[in-house]
Amino acid sequence: MATTRQPLKAAEIPLGKLFSNDFDFVIPEYQRPYTWGTDETMQLLSDLQSALERDTDEPYFLGSVVLVKEEGDTKSEVIDGQQRLTTLSLILGVLRDLVDNPNMSRAIHEFLEKPAVEWDDDQPATPRLALRPRDKRFFNEYVQTVDGTAQLVDISNNVTETDSQRAIRDNAKALRAELEGWDQEQLKALFKMMGARTFMVTVSTPDLNSAYRIFSVMNSRGMPLAPSDIFKSQVIGAIPDSDKQHYADLWEKLEEDLGRDEFANLFLYIRAVSSQTRAVRSLLTEFPEQVLNKYLLADDGKGFIKEVLEPYARADVRLNSADFAGADWAGVNAWLKRLGQLDNDDWRPVALWALKHHGDDPVFLEAFLQKLERLAASMLLRRLYATPRAQRYMELLSQLVEGTGIDSPAFELSDREKEESIHTLDGELYTYTRIRKYVLLRLDSALANDPGASYDHNLITVEHVLPQTPSEGSDWLQDFTEDEREYWTHRLGNLLLLNRRKNSQAQNYDFEKKKEAYFTSNSGVAVFALTTQVLQEPVWTPEVIERRQADLKALLIKEWQLS
């Protein structure tokens, strides 16, 4: 039987109804921690105070909150709005502990905690907002408990365990310092205004994907959620309570090791390896279907982390750092660094597959990565777009999963692919912006005969020897005809690498002066093998460029096995 999708709902809701039995707010495990500082907190209080001083019946809007909430269910997962809801709770907690009237204090406290049903032991008092597990008990003890904020402001860093807890304490201290200067009528008026005419726009949907899309559109500030945050919620939810914290900590450690952006990309790579197909829909849709659901259906979140996430994350750390220790691994590190100089990341799922399945075999990895670099370089030279590149890598992954290993047919180049690669090397290479630096860096490492050559300079530029616009009266105009300049200027034989910013005047110097003033470092030597080669030439003529063009092209043809 077909199911009817429940619609998205949006409403302007006063805080008096938002902090009521209609909503049980939960901050999901995948959310970022509470990060508001005293500046944001005191700005929110100042905004409330300004609305109060206007003394009108006009509603005051505090922004939006995006929730995952089933129709008729009070449980409300907060996708956007955590910072405001937490800070509003802090303000209410401070107000509750400062008012003298016990009835008023009790009324404020009911915004923070749903009262127990005295005749039903199954319905104890429960907080209306549950923070992430790491901070939940702390927030409950010091904010959602009567007189808690009086203790909160004096606790030390020895008591707080997270940055969020320290932010909660510091914000409570700032709020109390301000509100202690208000008289009781002002405190009462602030609470009444917050409850009756302070509104938030509440957007709720029962569908997590829909909520995430809404959040992405609405949120223009802060740190937006990534799909990996959503997957974390699902995976940690499929782990027994006794192990949840351990695996949540492990997840966050892996994210810290890779960095947030690369960790988010890791799920794209894992999806590619698992499915061996190009992505056609969103990661939020495809990753569960192609990777995650088999673990979630088996309630095996631990299995996903141990079998998939952790080994691929460890492999990705290795891929990024290229720091395998030992002489046997020098070649592996060199190929990883070369691949990292490419202008795209499409090769990374293939490399991650190899690092995950052959991570202890430097002989296999060196040969594998050399073949991968050859394939990637050829596709770069042939200027393939993203779609055909991805298709080739997915074909290769499919063969690798089937067990073809280093002899996978997708590694091989056809005669036509070789010819097209050589054609680019023969042409005006400088005009191919995406290609030229990679080709020259690859060539430089081959000339240096150093697999571990480092290219970690702050700046590397591709420069001409024969300048693009020779000065009037220069030797260049005597040594080259106009046709020769037009033919040779942008070709491989006339190019080198420098690790300095361009100097428009020095670029046009005659050859001897250019060698002294432009092609050498302050110590009088060249950094790159390509540049050293140029410095050894006594003159720079069409014949020299032609010879150098042939030599350099032949070296690359040999390196990439294009003959």
N, C-alpha and C positions, 0 to 999 in steps of 0.2 A: 504494500500500500504506500502511495506517495506521501511524503511528509510536507506540511506547509511551513515554509520558512517564516519565523517570527520577525516582524518588522523592527527596524531601528526606531527608537523613541528618543525624543528630545523635549525637555521641559525646563522652564525656569522655576527652580525650587528654593524656597527660603531655608536658611540654615536650621530653623526650628523643625522643619520636616526632614531635612537632610540628615540631621543627627537625631534620628528617631528610629522606631522599631521597623520602619520600612526598608532600612539599609543596614547591612552588616558589612562594613568596609574591610577588605583584605588587600594588603600590599603583596602581590605575588613574589615568590622567591627570585624570579628573573629580573625584577625591577632594580634600577639603580638605588643606592641607599639615600637616605635623607641628607641633603647637602646645603639647605638654605643656611646662610650665616646671619649675623645680627643686622647687616644692612638691609637684606630682603625682609627680615622679620619686622624690623622697626618701621620700614616703609609701609608694610601691610597695616600695622597698627596706626600709623599716621594717616593712611587713607581712610581707615574706619573712623578715626577721630574727626577728620574733615567732613565726612558724611554726617556724623553725629552733630557737628556744630552748625551744619546747614539747617537742621531742625525742620525738616519738611517730611511729608509722607512719601516722597519720591523713592522708589526702590534703588538700592545700591548693588551693583553687580560686581562680583569678585572673580569673573572668568568662568572657565568651564572645567568639567570633570568628565572623563570618558570611562565607561564601565562595561565590563562583561557581566551581564545580569539576565538571568532567565525570568520570563514573565511569571509573577506570583512567588518568586523566591527572593528572600532578602539578601542572600549572599551576593556581594558586589565586588568583583575584582577590579582594582583601580589600575587602569592603563595610563591615564594621564590625570594629574591633579594631586598626586601624593604630597608634594611640597606644601601646597596650600592647606590641604586637609590636616596634615600634621601640625602646621603652624597655627591654624585656627584652634586645634585641640589644645595646643600650648597656651594660647591666649585665654581660652576658656578655663583651663586648669589654674592659671594664675588668678583670674577673676574669682573663681570659686574659693580660693584660699585667702583672698583679701577682703571679701565682703563680710560684714558683721552679721547680717540677717541670716539665721540658720535656714529659713525656708528658701531664701534666694540662693544660698550656697547649695542646697539640695537640688533645686531646679537646674542650676548650672551643671551640677554633677551628672544629672540625667542626660545631658548632651554628650557626656563622655562615656557613660556606662549604663547599659540597659539594666534596670533594677531586677532583682531576683523575684520570682513568683513564690511567695512565702509558702503557699500550700502545695507546691510541686517541687520536689527535690531534684527533678530532672531539668529545671530551669533556673540555674544559679545566675547571679549577676555576671554580665559579660561585657567587655569593652566594645564600643561601637566601631573602633578602628584598630585593626591588628596590623602592626608593622611587620617587616621581614623578621624571620625567626631570630636572627642575631640580636635584634633590638626590641623585640616584642615585650619580653619580661621587664626590661629596664623602663620602657615607656609606660607600661602598666603600673609599675611600682611608684614611679615618680611623677607621673602626669595624670593617670587615670585612677589614682587613689587619693582620697581626701587628705589635705595637708601635705601631699607629696612634693609640691613645687617648693615649699619652704625648706625641705631637706635637699632638694635637687640643686639649688643654687650654691650650696656649700660643699658638694662632693668633689673629690680630687680626681686627677687623671689616673690615680691608682684604682679607682672604682670603675671608671668608664673603660670599656673594652674596644670601642670602635670610634671612628671619626664621627659617625652619626650621633652616637651618645654624647660626645663632647659638644657637638653642635646643638643638641637639644638642651644640654645644661647651660651653654653660653647664651642661647636665645632666651631661656627662662629667666636667667639672671638679668638680662637687659630689659625684658618685659616687666619684671617685678620692680626694678629700679625706677622705671617710668610710671607704672600704675600705682605704686605706693604713694606718689604725689597727688593722686586724684582723690577727691572726697567721695563719700559713699553714694551720694546721688549721681555723681558722674559714672561711677562703676556700674550702678544699676541701669542707668540710661544706655550705657554701652552694650550691656547684655541684652536689653530689650530690643535695641536696634539690630543687633546681630541676629537675634532669633526671629524677628518679625519682618524686617525690611532689607535684610542683606541676602542676596540671591546668588546662586550659581546655576549656570546652564548645564544641565545633566544630560549627557548623551549615553544611552545604554543600548546594547545589542547582545543577544545570546551567542553571537558568533565571534570567536577570537580574531579570525582573519579580518572581519569587518571592522572590529574595534581598532585593530592595528592600523588599518588603512585610514580610518577617521583620525586617529592620533597623528599619523604622519602628515596629513593635510593641515590639521589644526595647529600642531606644535611648531612654532618657529623659533623657540628659544630652548636653552638647556641642552641636554644630551638625549637625543631620541632613541627609542628602542630599536634594536636590530632583531631580525628573525631569530638569531641565536639566543636572545633573551627569552623569546617565547618558547623555544625548544627546551631551554633550561627548566622552565616551569613544568613542562610536561614530563621531562625525564626525572627530575627530582621528585615529582609527584608519584612516579612509578617505582619508588624505592621505599623499603620499610622505614618506619619512623626512627628506629634505632640507628640506622645508617645514613639518614638524610643529611645530617650536618657534615659528616665526613666527605660525602660525595659532592655536596654543595661547595665545600672548601676546596676540594680538588678541582672542580670546574672553574672556580674563580682563580685558582693558582695557574691553571693552563691559560686562561684568558690574560692574566697578567704577564706570563712568560712571552706570549705572542704579541701582546698589544691588542687593544680593542678592535681596530680596523682589520688587522690580519686574522684575528680570531673569527670575526664575522665572515671573512672570505673563506676560511677553512671549510665552512659548511658547503660553500659552492664547490670546492674541490672534492670533498667527500662524496657529494651527490654525483659528480661527474664520474668518479672512479666506480661508484656502486652501480650506476645505471648504464655507463658507457654511451650516453646519448646527450645531444645538445639540449640545453635548457630551452623550453618553449613557453613555460608559465612561471609564475612567481616561485621563489624559493620556499615561501610559506606553504605553498600547495604541494610542490614537487618533493621537497625533502622528506616530509612525513610519508608520502606515498612510496617513495623509492628507497628510503633508508630507515626511517624511525619507527613506522607503525608496527613492524614485526616485533620490535622490542616492547613497545607500549602495550600491544595486545597481549603479550605474555607477561605483562607487569614486571618487566625486567629492565628497569632503568640502569641498574648497575652493569648489566651486560653491555648496554650501549656505550657507557663511559669506558669500561675496561677493554672492550673488543674493538671499538671504533674510534671514539673521540680521543682518548688518551694516546694510543699509538700513532694516530695521524697528527695530533698536536705535537708530540715529541719529534716526529719526523719533520714537521714544518719548522720547528725551532732549529733543527740541524740544517735544513735547507736554507733558511735565512742567514744563519750565522756562518755556515761553511767553515766550521772550526773543528773537524775531526782531528784528533790528536794522533801523532805517529807518522813515521816516514811512509808507511804503506798507504796512507790516506791523502797524501799531498795532491795526487792527481784528481781524486774525488772533489776535494776542496776547490781546485782550480776550475774544473768543469762547472761546478755550482756557481762560482763567481762569474764565469763567462755567461752562463745562462741568465744570471741576474742582471746583466747589462742589456738584455733585450728590451724592446719597447712594449712588450705585452706579457701577460701572465698565463697565457693559454697552455703553456708547456708544464705548468706546475702540478696539475693532477697526475700526469704521467711520472714526473720525478718523485712525487709523494708515494705513488704506488711502489716504485723501486726502493725507496728508502724504508718504507714500512715492511716490505717482504724480503728485502735483501740488505737490511741495515748493518749486518755484521760481515759483509763480504765486499772488501774494497776492490778486489779484482773484477767482480761482476759489475759493481757500481761504476767504476772508472770506464769500462768498455761501454756500458749502457748509456751513461751520460754523454760520452763522446758521440755516440750515434744520435742521441736526442738533440745535441747542439747542432750537429750537421743538418738534421731535418729542419730544425727551427731556423737556422741561418738561411737555408735554401728558400724557405717560405718567406723570410724577410726580404731576401734579394728579389724574389719574384713578386713581391708586394701583394701577397694574398690578403684578402679581407678577412675579417673575424670569422665569418661563417664557414668558408672552406678550410680555414686553419683549424677551427674547432672540430669540423667533421673528420679531418685527418687524425687529430689526436684521439678522438673517440674511437675511430677505427683501430688505432694502435692499442688503446686500452682494452678494447674488446678482444684483440688477439692475445694481449698479455694475460688477461684473465683466463683465456682458454689454454694458456700454458706454452705459447710459442717463444716467450722469453726474448733474449737478445737477437734472435733470428726472425723476429716478427716481420712479415712482408711490408707492413706500413712504414717501417724505417727506411726502406729502400727508395732511391730516386730513379725515376724513369729517365731515359735518354733526353726526352724533351725537357724535363725539369732541370737536368744538368745544363742543357744548352741555354735555357732561359736565365739560369743563375749566372752563367759566364757572361751572357750578354749584358747584364747589369754591371758586372765588374769592368767590362769593356767600355761602358758608356760614361756619361758625365755624372759620376758618382756624387759629386758635391751637391748636385741639385736634388738629390733624394734625401731630404732632411732626416727622415726616420731611420735611414739605413747607414749613412756615411760614418757616424761615430762608431757604431758597433763594428763595422767592417775594419776600420783603422785600428781600433783597440784589439780586435782579434788578430790582425796582421802584426801588430806591435808585439804581442805576446809570442807569436810564432818566430819573429825575428830575434827576440831576446832569448829564445830557446829556454824559457823559464816558465814551467807550468804553474808556478805559484806567484807569478808577477802581480804586484799590487797596483791597482788603479784607483786608490782611495783619495785622490786629490779633490780639493774643494771645487775646482773648476778645471774642466778639460774642454778645449775647443779644437775644431778642425780648421786648419789654416792653409792658405795657398803659398807656394813658393813664388812662382810667377804670379804677380798680383792681378786682381780682376781689372783694375783701372790704373795702369802704369802712368807715372808722371811724365809730363812733357820734358824731353831732353834726357830721359833716363836710358840706361843701357838696355833695358827691356825692349824698348822700341827699335833698337838696333839689332838685337840678337834674335828677335822673333818678328816674322811678318804678321800682318793682321790676321790672315787665315790661320797661321800656326797658333797665335794667341787664342783665337776663337775655338780651335779644335782642342788644345791641350789644357787650357786653364782649369777646367772643372774635373779633369780626369784623375784617376787614382795616382798616377805617377807624379802629379804635381801637388800632392796633398801631404800634410804631416799633422802631428798633434802638438799642442802647447798646453801648459797648465797656467795660463795667465789670461787676463782680459785683453780683448782686441785693442790695438793701438792704430788708429786709422792712418797716422802719419808713418809709423814704422812699417806698416804693411806694404808701402810703396817704395821702400828703400831699394837701392840696387843690391845685387846678390851678396857681395862681400860685406857691405855694411849691415845688411839684414841678418846675416849669420851672426855677427858680433852683437848687434843691439837688440835683436828680436827673438832669435831662435835658441839662445842660451839663457840659463838662469843667472842669478846674481853671482854664483860661484864660478861661472864661466863654462859650465857643462850643460848638456841637454838631458832632460828627464826621460825621454822616450827613445826607444831604439830606432824608430822611424826618423826622428829628428837628428839623432846622431849620424845616421846614414847620409842625410842631406848635408850635414856639416862637413863630411869627408869629400864632398864633390868640390873641385876647384872652380868649376863654372856651372852655369845653369842654362842649357840650350835645349832646343827641340830634340836633339839627339839624346841628350841625357834623360829627358823625360820619357822618351820612347823606350829607351833601354830599361829604365826603372819601372815603367808601366808593365813591360813584359815580365820582368823578374818578380814583381809583387803579385801580379795576376797568377803567374805560375805557382808561386808559393801557396796562395789561397786555394787554387785548384787542387794542389796536392793535399793540403790540410783538410779540405772538405770532400776529397775524392770525387771530383767532378769530371775527370777525364774519361 
